[in-house]
Amino acid sequence: MPLIVVPPRRLAARFAAAGSRCNQPVSLIDLYPTLAELCGVAAPGQLDGQSLVPLLRDPERATGRAVVTMFDRGNASLRTRRWRYIRYANGAKELYDMQQDPHEWSNVAGEQTRQRIQLQQMLSKFYEQVRSQ
């Protein structure tokens, strides 16, 4: 889903020009650390999210992030700048090249084996981290 952030007019000069777009994947869990930084409030030491302030200042900045979204029991989506990988509780998988197919019309999970395996491993590491907490 799109995330739109508009700074107060009096602070606008500190950030990228109005109408700037950032194509890096972010998550709603990034809002708390972002607001804490913008308000000058110390956030707790360990947060799952990351402040978006660097992206607000430089929308072209590459983060190399992969963002996980969980939906219903056992379903997960992992999003990088280029790829979206979905794994369902029933074992079904979907993979989309967001540069070539931004509307997610062509599931290439069977074709992109190397990429699918890499994203599967990233998602498995996420699950391991969640279980160990």
C-alpha positions as CSV (number, residue, x, y, z in Angstrom):
1,M,0.0,0.0,0.0
2,P,1.3,3.5,-0.6
3,L,2.6,5.4,2.4
4,I,2.4,9.2,2.2
5,V,4.3,11.4,4.6
6,V,4.0,15.2,4.5
7,P,6.1,17.3,6.9
8,P,4.8,20.5,8.4
9,R,5.3,23.4,6.1
10,R,7.8,25.1,8.5
11,L,10.0,22.0,8.3
12,A,9.6,21.2,4.6
13,A,13.1,22.6,3.6
14,R,14.7,19.8,5.6
15,F,13.2,17.2,3.4
16,A,13.0,16.2,-0.3
17,A,10.9,18.4,-2.5
18,A,7.1,18.1,-2.4
19,G,5.9,15.3,-4.6
20,S,9.1,13.3,-4.3
21,R,8.6,9.5,-4.5
22,C,10.6,6.7,-2.9
23,N,10.4,3.2,-4.2
24,Q,12.1,1.5,-1.3
25,P,10.0,-1.0,0.6
26,V,8.9,0.2,4.0
27,S,6.5,-1.0,6.7
28,L,3.9,0.5,9.0
29,I,6.2,-0.6,11.9
30,D,8.6,2.1,10.6
31,L,6.1,4.9,11.6
32,Y,6.9,4.9,15.3
33,P,10.7,5.3,15.0
34,T,10.1,7.9,12.3
35,L,7.8,10.0,14.4
36,A,10.1,9.6,17.4
37,E,13.0,10.9,15.4
38,L,11.0,13.8,13.9
39,C,9.7,14.8,17.4
40,G,13.2,14.5,19.0
41,V,11.9,11.8,21.4
42,A,14.2,9.0,22.3
43,A,12.8,5.7,21.1
44,P,13.5,2.4,22.9
45,G,16.7,0.7,22.0
46,Q,15.4,-2.2,20.1
47,L,12.6,-1.6,17.6
48,D,11.6,-3.8,14.7
49,G,11.0,-0.8,12.5
50,Q,13.5,1.8,11.1
51,S,13.2,5.5,10.9
52,L,12.2,6.7,7.5
53,V,13.7,10.2,8.0
54,P,16.8,9.3,5.8
55,L,14.4,8.4,3.0
56,L,12.3,11.6,3.6
57,R,15.5,13.5,3.0
58,D,16.8,11.5,0.1
59,P,14.1,9.4,-1.6
60,E,16.6,7.8,-4.0
61,R,18.7,6.3,-1.2
62,A,19.0,2.6,-1.5
63,T,18.3,0.6,1.7
64,G,18.6,-3.0,0.6
65,R,15.8,-3.8,2.9
66,A,13.4,-6.7,2.8
67,V,10.1,-6.1,4.5
68,V,7.9,-8.9,5.8
69,T,4.1,-8.7,6.1
70,M,2.1,-11.4,7.9
71,F,-1.5,-11.9,7.1
72,D,-3.9,-14.5,8.6
73,R,-2.2,-17.5,10.2
74,G,0.8,-18.9,8.4
75,N,0.7,-16.5,5.4
76,A,3.6,-14.2,4.7
77,S,4.8,-11.8,2.1
78,L,8.4,-10.6,1.7
79,R,9.1,-7.5,-0.4
80,T,12.4,-6.2,-1.7
81,R,12.8,-3.3,-4.0
82,R,12.5,-5.6,-7.0
83,W,10.7,-8.8,-5.8
84,R,7.6,-9.8,-3.9
85,Y,7.5,-13.4,-2.6
86,I,4.4,-14.8,-0.9
87,R,4.2,-18.0,1.0
88,Y,0.8,-19.4,2.1
89,A,0.0,-21.7,5.0
90,N,-1.0,-24.4,2.5
91,G,2.4,-24.4,0.9
92,A,1.5,-22.4,-2.2
93,K,4.0,-19.8,-3.4
94,E,3.9,-16.7,-5.5
95,L,6.8,-14.6,-6.9
96,Y,6.5,-11.4,-8.8
97,D,9.1,-9.2,-10.4
98,M,7.9,-5.8,-9.5
99,Q,10.0,-4.0,-12.1
100,Q,8.6,-6.1,-15.0
101,D,5.1,-6.8,-13.4
102,P,4.1,-4.1,-11.0
103,H,0.5,-5.2,-11.0
104,E,1.4,-8.8,-10.0
105,W,-0.3,-10.5,-12.9
106,S,2.4,-13.1,-13.7
107,N,3.4,-15.5,-10.9
108,V,6.9,-16.6,-11.8
109,A,7.5,-18.7,-8.7
110,G,8.2,-21.8,-10.9
111,E,10.5,-19.9,-13.3
112,Q,12.8,-17.9,-11.0
113,T,14.2,-20.7,-8.9
114,R,17.4,-18.9,-7.7
115,Q,15.5,-15.8,-6.7
116,R,12.7,-17.8,-5.1
117,I,15.2,-19.8,-3.0
118,Q,17.0,-16.7,-1.9
119,L,13.7,-15.0,-0.8
120,Q,12.5,-18.3,0.9
121,Q,15.7,-18.3,2.9
122,M,15.2,-14.7,3.9
123,L,11.7,-15.4,5.0
124,S,12.9,-18.5,7.0
125,K,15.5,-16.3,8.8
126,F,12.7,-13.9,9.7
127,Y,10.6,-16.7,11.2
128,E,13.6,-18.0,13.1
129,Q,14.2,-14.5,14.6
130,V,10.5,-14.2,15.6
131,R,10.5,-17.6,17.3
132,S,13.7,-16.8,19.3
133,Q,12.2,-13.6,20.8
